[in-house]
């Protein structure tokens, strides 16, 4: 087998023999913990609690259902766990992918790793292999087409690589088939759910991760693909500006020589990443003092096209508010801070009057800045006394260009885990996570999560 799918497969397979570079291993572990913590924090959503009950986890499997004390089948664990990271919109991502590789890959490596009794080193290697594959496909697509949301699309292919690597080991033939099988069944999901606050949004990553699981397992079981499905089908049918030659970016002599996950961002604010520079600019202006929110006559936010589409001044729930620049700006001015609960459903009514005075405008001159440079934005606040206050923003804390320390990421993880586990259970989960060595089975971490759920 030859072609771009084979190139990606060989590089993914080589990771197992070479071992991970230290900075890559550390980043992969941080992505896993961040995604798990975001998922556990999000399961307090009423719909997700009821969903877990309706699925009636009967036990008997080996994989952890996040936030629950039971073990379940690998498929149930992947399908449910992958619905959770998008609830609070604290999922990490990579700007150049215009999406979130981790929410597809992490549920698969954790569930399959527990099922197989894989070592911590094997799980992190599978995470990196899947993440790098998914990210390169996303970049080569140039974003998904206007009506297709990226969740559940290219991420499925990365999840398939992760699953196949854990099931079959570093076999380039199996991994090539996994890539092309997943590329042929990846989702093309209706983007409209984003702005409408529909819980359909959470199923995209669930279906995508589960599709990847099945594609990877099928390849590991000997299933064959249509050769070159990735290049001949997925890229042209889903990609906005597909360039197949970018699939091999950073790959030389059958190995990843650079890692896209090194440029990932971690979210510190509970909202869509496209709103983060608006939050930062609003907090900047609010922090200067000299006025209160009632003094604001109008706010104008000029930004790039994708962010400008998030201009809803009326929303139906917290999920929709997390995709509304007017609502995140209103919360920032009214509270002088932005927390995980700034956009909680019961409090949206207090934000609505100010949100109605925030106008979002597409500034074509700012389009060139996204995604490579950041998320450019210019904010103008007009006060009732005639003053105008302005702020520009390009990056946010947590971006690769403005990294935060381990202490900040751990504080985020502790805060989110504690929403379900309490302080004592959270401390134990973090202690177990920090103690994991390369040869330790990942089941140790899964057990710590279940004990915390039982006692939390």
C-alpha angles and dihedrals in degrees: 000000000000138000136073095311089056091048091055092044094052092049091049091049092049091061091071094056097040099043123223123293110246096247090048092049092050092048092048092051090049091051091050094050093043092051094046092048092049090050094049090046091052097051091081086079106114095231092054093050090052091045091056090050093048092052087057099211103218098189123227096116126093103233127096122245100214113245093014133093095226132092115223140179117297091247094052091047094051094044095049100035092052091059091063111063094068096054096086094025092233094127118135121236149160120256094215090057091049086220150053119280095177098064089062100040104039097059089052099048092046096047097040091041090056092045092051098037089239121181123250089250092053092049094050091046091052090048092053093045093052095041094051092047094049094045094051091049091050092050091048089052092056087224126314122288117279096263096042122082113217095229111101093013119083090003089070090065092054090048089051092054091049092050095045092049092053093044101041107016126231098333110146092201092056092044092050090053090046090055095049095041091053091044089058096052103032115134128258101201129190108257094204093086090074098070095034097059092237117162086226082089092072093052094060094074090038094055090040095052092044091048088052091049092053094044092050093045091047091053091047089052091056100269117153131218137212101265117251094009088144094061100029098044119009099045097047096040098045106021122096094205107004120198110174092191089071091066090082094048110140094007119119131164091359096306139098105252093178130028126222091201088068088070096049122126128224117215118231095177124064099238142079111300091239089067096051099090088050089054091048094048092047092049089048092055093041090051092059090069127202096116143047129224093262089061091064113105097177143343125210121197116192113191148141123298102265093048093043089061088067094074102120112147092188124048135178101214147354094279092056090045090057086062095047121093091196091057097045090048091048091051091049093053096042096047103026087226140055119229138172088266100042090105099037112147098249092056101047094093092063090055097048100084094054093039087057089061094053115094122193117208131189109234108194092199088066095053092085091062095063128112103354100049100028138267104312119207141163119204126194122188116196114199126206090245091062099259121133121207121193139191136178124208134184107159139027133213107273094040115123088249091052103034123185125218129257088256091062093048091047091050088053092048093048092049093051097042090049091061087074106016105037123226098294095049091045092052090052093049091051091046092053092045093052092049096053112121126197094262097043115109114248087229086083089066093044091052091051089053092051094047090051090050091050094049100032 
